Amino acid sequence: MLPEYYHEWVTVKISISLPDQVHALAERAVAAGRAPSLSALVAEAITLCYDPTGLRTLLDQLDAEFGPVSDEVKQEVDAELDAIFGPDTTATPDAAA
């Protein structure tokens, strides 16, 4: 899901540190074919999070292909994330609804 211009960028080699759980999650994603490498996965994640159009474009593509996410699925995902990372104490009551 990287933007087409991604492959035109100059590549810079860097070193990063990740928590064990995040590294394991990334390795599983690569092993499952989600990305060709850890570097590609990190590049895609950063692009989706910080390119203003990246995440919106991905969500629009997923909605077009699969339809919107149901409230039931959203609640299940929230519960799973809470079990892994603890409850989100930054959410406002309106945002949680």
Backbone as a chain_set.jsonl record, in Angstrom:
{"seq": "MLPEYYHEWVTVKISISLPDQVHALAERAVAAGRAPSLSALVAEAITLCYDPTGLRTLLDQLDAEFGPVSDEVKQEVDAELDAIFGPDTTATPDAAA", "coords": {"N": [[0.803, -1.198, 0.0], [2.133, 1.144, -0.191], [2.642, 4.474, -1.363], [2.931, 5.212, -4.885], [5.076, 6.893, -5.442], [6.913, 6.236, -3.525], [8.926, 4.419, -4.27], [10.574, 5.989, -5.724], [12.016, 7.494, -4.023], [15.06, 8.413, -2.343], [16.945, 6.023, -0.649], [17.71, 5.711, 2.75], [19.851, 4.3, 5.031], [19.2, 3.312, 8.294], [19.298, 2.771, 11.865], [17.073, 1.314, 14.142], [15.359, 0.953, 17.29], [13.141, -1.39, 18.691], [10.39, -2.334, 20.771], [10.208, -5.669, 22.096], [7.705, -6.976, 21.611], [6.64, -5.478, 19.489], [8.551, -5.88, 17.533], [8.278, -8.654, 17.169], [5.664, -8.734, 16.192], [6.026, -7.348, 13.789], [7.819, -9.074, 12.47], [6.148, -11.31, 12.168], [4.253, -10.235, 10.44], [5.77, -9.796, 8.123], [6.543, -12.43, 7.591], [4.063, -13.452, 6.965], [3.651, -12.363, 4.545], [2.795, -9.767, 4.372], [4.443, -7.625, 3.947], [7.444, -7.135, 2.028], [9.781, -6.965, 3.489], [11.266, -6.087, 6.693], [12.123, -3.44, 6.603], [10.54, -2.383, 4.517], [8.033, -2.697, 5.678], [8.18, -0.964, 7.92], [8.568, 1.457, 6.565], [6.128, 1.619, 5.201], [4.332, 1.74, 7.362], [5.069, 4.168, 8.603], [4.539, 5.921, 6.514], [1.749, 5.557, 6.25], [0.907, 6.519, 8.722], [1.871, 9.158, 8.899], [1.83, 10.492, 6.438], [-0.408, 12.689, 5.176], [-2.384, 11.848, 3.369], [-2.071, 9.144, 3.175], [-3.143, 7.183, 5.11], [-5.877, 7.8, 4.975], [-6.401, 7.258, 2.28], [-5.875, 4.48, 2.215], [-7.879, 3.553, 4.007], [-10.184, 4.356, 2.616], [-9.93, 2.728, 0.339], [-10.173, 0.181, 1.495], [-12.765, 0.362, 2.596], [-14.221, 0.623, 0.21], [-13.75, -1.855, -0.952], [-14.503, -3.785, 1.014], [-16.591, -2.754, 2.49], [-17.901, -0.651, 5.172], [-16.498, -0.803, 8.515], [-18.098, -2.626, 11.012], [-19.844, -1.607, 14.031], [-19.763, -3.591, 15.958], [-17.432, -5.078, 15.3], [-15.533, -3.062, 15.644], [-15.725, -2.705, 18.431], [-14.841, -5.227, 19.306], [-12.18, -5.175, 18.408], [-11.219, -2.972, 19.865], [-11.437, -4.073, 22.447], [-9.574, -6.172, 22.274], [-7.211, -4.717, 21.82], [-7.138, -3.265, 24.212], [-6.69, -5.383, 25.951], [-4.109, -6.075, 25.268], [-2.558, -3.675, 25.402], [-3.602, -2.239, 27.516], [-6.255, -0.158, 28.849], [-7.383, 2.645, 26.88], [-6.692, 5.611, 28.061], [-6.792, 8.13, 27.129], [-8.917, 8.607, 25.518], [-11.872, 10.414, 24.834], [-15.223, 10.567, 26.19], [-17.028, 10.973, 24.043], [-15.482, 10.205, 21.837], [-15.098, 7.526, 22.284], [-17.512, 6.4, 21.797]], "CA": [[0.0, 0.0, 0.0], [2.963, 2.337, -0.262], [2.354, 5.287, -2.542], [3.796, 4.898, -6.031], [6.302, 7.685, -5.405], [7.828, 5.679, -2.52], [10.058, 3.756, -4.91], [11.41, 7.001, -6.338], [12.758, 8.168, -2.97], [16.404, 7.957, -2.01], [16.892, 5.193, 0.54], [18.694, 6.019, 3.778], [19.946, 3.196, 5.978], [19.222, 3.76, 9.682], [19.109, 1.723, 12.862], [16.024, 1.665, 15.095], [15.098, 0.006, 18.375], [11.724, -1.669, 18.846], [10.05, -3.259, 21.848], [10.146, -7.066, 21.647], [6.383, -7.313, 21.066], [6.475, -4.816, 18.199], [9.433, -6.589, 16.608], [7.656, -9.951, 16.864], [4.515, -8.442, 15.338], [6.56, -7.002, 12.468], [8.356, -10.303, 11.862], [5.004, -12.135, 11.747], [3.646, -9.588, 9.275], [6.634, -10.079, 6.971], [6.438, -13.873, 7.316], [2.743, -13.7, 6.377], [3.602, -11.753, 3.229], [2.212, -8.414, 4.443], [5.458, -6.729, 3.388], [8.582, -7.942, 1.594], [10.888, -6.883, 4.443], [11.014, -5.208, 7.835], [12.302, -2.054, 6.155], [9.351, -1.993, 3.761], [6.929, -2.603, 6.622], [8.362, 0.27, 8.684], [8.322, 2.566, 5.64], [4.688, 1.685, 4.956], [3.675, 2.187, 8.591], [5.331, 5.593, 8.777], [3.796, 6.62, 5.467], [0.326, 5.534, 6.582], [0.646, 7.333, 9.917], [2.289, 10.557, 8.84], [1.473, 11.111, 5.163], [-1.808, 13.043, 5.412], [-3.313, 11.139, 2.493], [-1.785, 7.714, 3.181], [-4.113, 6.388, 5.862], [-7.221, 8.048, 4.435], [-6.481, 6.521, 1.02], [-5.99, 3.064, 2.546], [-9.199, 3.3, 4.581], [-11.161, 4.472, 1.532], [-9.811, 1.528, -0.495], [-10.728, -0.941, 2.247], [-14.221, 0.55, 2.647], [-14.766, 0.339, -1.114], [-13.65, -3.291, -1.231], [-15.137, -4.653, 2.013], [-17.657, -2.065, 3.212], [-17.429, -0.051, 6.421], [-16.32, -1.686, 9.674], [-19.275, -2.566, 11.879], [-19.601, -1.211, 15.42], [-19.414, -4.808, 16.698], [-16.025, -5.37, 15.036], [-14.756, -2.007, 16.304], [-15.705, -3.01, 19.866], [-13.977, -6.398, 19.488], [-10.794, -4.726, 18.233], [-10.893, -2.163, 21.042], [-11.25, -4.972, 23.587], [-8.301, -6.874, 22.091], [-6.13, -3.75, 22.038], [-7.102, -3.002, 25.651], [-6.082, -6.544, 26.602], [-2.677, -6.065, 24.977], [-1.879, -2.44, 25.785], [-4.304, -1.562, 28.601], [-7.299, 0.734, 28.346], [-6.997, 3.956, 26.356], [-7.121, 6.632, 29.036], [-6.833, 9.437, 26.474], [-10.151, 8.732, 24.747], [-12.959, 11.154, 25.454], [-16.461, 9.77, 26.107], [-17.612, 11.072, 22.699], [-14.647, 9.457, 20.898], [-15.23, 6.1, 22.547], [-18.833, 5.948, 21.341]], "C": [[0.848, 1.265, 0.0], [2.581, 3.153, -1.48], [3.358, 5.002, -3.647], [5.108, 5.665, -5.978], [7.32, 7.158, -4.407], [9.086, 5.116, -3.169], [10.999, 4.729, -5.61], [12.283, 7.716, -5.307], [14.166, 7.605, -2.852], [16.283, 7.151, -0.717], [18.038, 5.553, 1.471], [18.694, 4.865, 4.769], [20.077, 3.768, 7.394], [19.111, 2.548, 10.601], [18.027, 2.194, 13.828], [15.923, 0.59, 16.171], [13.592, -0.143, 18.523], [11.506, -2.518, 20.091], [9.914, -4.674, 21.285], [8.813, -7.411, 20.982], [6.167, -6.701, 19.683], [7.336, -5.51, 17.146], [8.82, -7.925, 16.203], [6.452, -9.763, 15.941], [4.972, -8.138, 13.913], [7.098, -8.234, 11.751], [7.223, -11.206, 11.37], [4.344, -11.547, 10.501], [4.463, -9.869, 8.015], [6.521, -11.558, 6.591], [5.113, -14.225, 6.643], [2.6, -13.061, 4.998], [3.004, -10.362, 3.201], [3.146, -7.375, 3.853], [6.656, -7.587, 3.004], [9.747, -7.944, 2.574], [10.477, -6.016, 5.62], [11.141, -3.743, 7.425], [11.072, -1.561, 5.41], [8.151, -1.822, 4.681], [7.001, -1.312, 7.427], [8.076, 1.481, 7.793], [6.828, 2.735, 5.386], [3.957, 2.218, 6.182], [3.863, 3.684, 8.803], [4.557, 6.402, 7.746], [2.313, 6.683, 5.8], [0.004, 6.453, 7.753], [0.888, 8.816, 9.694], [2.1, 11.236, 7.493], [-0.019, 11.42, 5.27], [-2.793, 12.273, 4.536], [-3.15, 9.626, 2.573], [-2.843, 6.877, 3.862], [-5.518, 6.572, 5.309], [-7.415, 7.273, 3.129], [-6.66, 5.032, 1.277], [-7.38, 2.749, 3.089], [-10.295, 3.395, 3.523], [-11.131, 3.24, 0.63], [-10.43, 0.321, 0.205], [-12.248, -0.842, 2.35], [-14.861, 0.208, 1.304], [-14.779, -1.157, -1.396], [-14.497, -4.141, -0.294], [-16.34, -4.034, 2.71], [-17.124, -1.521, 4.534], [-17.335, -1.09, 7.543], [-17.526, -1.517, 10.597], [-18.884, -2.14, 13.287], [-19.181, -2.42, 16.26], [-17.934, -5.153, 16.523], [-15.136, -4.328, 15.707], [-14.632, -2.282, 17.802], [-14.807, -4.204, 20.156], [-12.509, -5.999, 19.392], [-10.359, -3.886, 19.425], [-10.62, -3.04, 22.255], [-9.923, -5.721, 23.479], [-7.115, -5.938, 22.32], [-6.003, -3.406, 23.517], [-6.434, -4.153, 26.398], [-4.568, -6.561, 26.404], [-1.984, -4.867, 25.606], [-2.479, -1.747, 27.001], [-5.311, -0.588, 28.014], [-6.732, 2.071, 27.868], [-7.552, 5.014, 27.289], [-7.178, 8.008, 28.408], [-8.134, 9.659, 25.711], [-11.186, 9.535, 25.535], [-14.223, 10.314, 25.348], [-17.091, 9.823, 24.722], [-16.824, 10.245, 21.696], [-14.807, 7.967, 21.075], [-16.553, 5.551, 22.008], [-18.844, 5.632, 19.874]], "O": [[0.313, 2.36, 0.177], [2.234, 2.593, -2.52], [4.491, 4.6, -3.384], [6.141, 5.157, -6.415], [8.475, 7.583, -4.428], [10.191, 5.32, -2.664], [12.088, 4.348, -6.039], [13.19, 8.462, -5.675], [14.423, 6.458, -3.219], [15.586, 7.568, 0.208], [19.186, 5.684, 1.046], [17.642, 4.495, 5.289], [20.947, 4.597, 7.661], [18.859, 1.433, 10.145], [18.053, 3.337, 14.283], [16.357, -0.545, 15.973], [12.853, 0.841, 18.486], [12.357, -3.339, 20.431], [9.545, -4.848, 20.124], [8.781, -8.053, 19.932], [5.579, -7.335, 18.807], [6.905, -5.705, 16.009], [8.839, -8.287, 15.027], [6.248, -10.548, 15.015], [4.375, -8.614, 12.948], [6.858, -8.415, 10.558], [7.316, -11.797, 10.294], [3.926, -12.286, 9.609], [3.898, -10.149, 6.958], [6.415, -11.895, 5.412], [5.037, -15.167, 5.855], [1.56, -13.194, 4.352], [2.73, -9.827, 2.127], [2.697, -6.36, 3.321], [6.867, -8.65, 3.587], [10.61, -8.819, 2.508], [9.476, -5.302, 5.563], [10.35, -2.905, 7.855], [10.61, -0.444, 5.644], [7.344, -0.912, 4.492], [5.988, -0.635, 7.598], [7.415, 2.425, 8.224], [6.32, 3.855, 5.358], [3.062, 3.055, 6.057], [2.913, 4.387, 9.146], [3.987, 7.444, 8.066], [1.685, 7.731, 5.654], [-1.048, 7.092, 7.775], [0.171, 9.647, 10.251], [2.202, 12.46, 7.414], [-0.821, 10.501, 5.44], [-3.938, 12.07, 4.941], [-4.01, 8.893, 2.084], [-3.387, 5.954, 3.256], [-6.268, 5.604, 5.186], [-8.479, 6.696, 2.902], [-7.492, 4.385, 0.64], [-7.996, 1.77, 2.667], [-11.234, 2.599, 3.533], [-12.18, 2.759, 0.201], [-11.132, -0.471, -0.424], [-12.945, -1.847, 2.209], [-15.917, -0.423, 1.259], [-15.716, -1.668, -2.01], [-15.135, -5.1, -0.728], [-17.041, -4.723, 3.45], [-16.029, -1.883, 4.965], [-18.01, -2.119, 7.513], [-17.92, -0.397, 10.919], [-17.731, -2.292, 13.691], [-18.35, -2.299, 17.16], [-17.258, -5.486, 17.496], [-14.1, -4.671, 16.276], [-13.557, -2.113, 18.378], [-14.081, -4.2, 21.15], [-11.689, -6.435, 20.201], [-9.255, -4.063, 19.94], [-9.682, -2.784, 23.01], [-9.222, -5.889, 24.477], [-6.127, -6.327, 22.943], [-4.892, -3.268, 24.028], [-5.7, -3.931, 27.361], [-3.831, -7.012, 27.281], [-0.953, -5.012, 26.263], [-1.921, -0.758, 27.476], [-5.238, -0.234, 26.837], [-5.728, 2.557, 28.39], [-8.755, 5.276, 27.297], [-7.568, 8.969, 29.071], [-8.424, 10.783, 25.3], [-11.348, 9.354, 26.742], [-14.295, 9.427, 24.497], [-17.639, 8.821, 24.263], [-17.412, 9.643, 20.797], [-14.665, 7.213, 20.112], [-16.677, 4.346, 21.791], [-19.878, 5.239, 19.334]]}, "num_chains": 1, "name": "protein.A"}
